[in-house]
């Protein structure tokens, strides 16, 4: 990707010249905001890809006749083993606490009744 931006200081405002357009500073994100937005987009894409992989593995397991409670327990156990191996027991406990909070707040409930 080629960026055609030139930064120019003018009257206390940073103006970006972009292919014959002048853009006031208030419409431009600073570098940290750009990186944060890009990083967030990358994380969202990775989560989406990971979810797809897990859904496919789950579907394959069900087609093989494995009970869903066994699939769930195995998935959780595997995640905890990998988390402990990479980050230690504190990382696994932090993950469990976060997941418990999310369960309590209804993050995983597919059909919520709003009143």
N, C-alpha and C positions, 0 to 999 in steps of 0.2 A: 504494500500500500504506500503510495507516495503522498506526502503531506505538502500542500502548496500554501503554507502559512508564513507570513512575515510579521514579526512583532515590532510595533512602532510605539514609542512613547510620545504622547501628544496631550498637552494641557491636563496633566494629572490623571488622565485616563489611558489605559492600555488599549490600543486599537489594533485589531488583527486585520491584515489585508489578505483576503482570500479570493484569488481569481477575480479581481476587479470589484470586490465588495468590501466595504468597510463595516466592521461589526463592533458596536460599543462593548466595553468591558463587561457590563452587567450580563451580557449574553454568553460570555466565555467562562468555562470552568477552568480553575487553575489546575496545575499539573497533578497535585495530590488528588483532587476530585476526579480527574480523568482516570488516574490509576485505580482509584477506589471503584469507580463505576465499571471499569474493565475487569478488575479482579472479581467484583460481585457477579458480573455476567459469566465469567469463567467458572466460578463456583456453582452458579445455577445450572450451567450446561453440564458440568461434571456430575452434579446430583441427579440431573435428569437421566444422564447416561447410566449412572449406577442403579437408579431405580428400574430402568428398563432391563438391565442385566439381571437384577434380582427377580423381577417379575417373570422373566423367561425361565430362570432356574426354578422358581416356584412352580410354574406351569409344567415344566418337565417333570418335576418331582411328583406332582399330582397325577400326571399321565402315567407315571411308573407305578402308581398305586401307594405312594407314601402318604400317610395321614398328615393332615395339615398341622396338627399339634407337634408331631415329630419334626416336620420341616421348620416350624417356628422355633422350637427349642434348639435345634441344630444351628439355625442361623444366629440366634442370640449367643449361644455358646461359642461359636466360631468368631463372632465379632468381639466378644470379651477376651478370648484367647489372643487374638491379633492385637487388640488394644493394649493388653497387659504386656505383650512382647515388645511393642513399639514404645509405649509411654509409661509402663509400670501400673501398679495397682491403683495409684491415685487417679490416673487418667481414666481407668475403667470405672472407678467409683464416681468420678465427675460425670462421665457419660451416663451412667445409670441414674444419677440424681436429675440430670437434665431431662432424660427420657421420662422419668416419673413425673416431673413437673409438667411436661408436655401432655402426658396422658391425663393428668388431673385437669388441665385446662381445655381438654377436648381437641387437641391438635390432630389426633388420629381418628376421630369420630367422623365417619363418612357422611352420615345424615344427621344434621343437628336440627333440633326444634328451636326456633327463635320465637320468643314471645314478646 
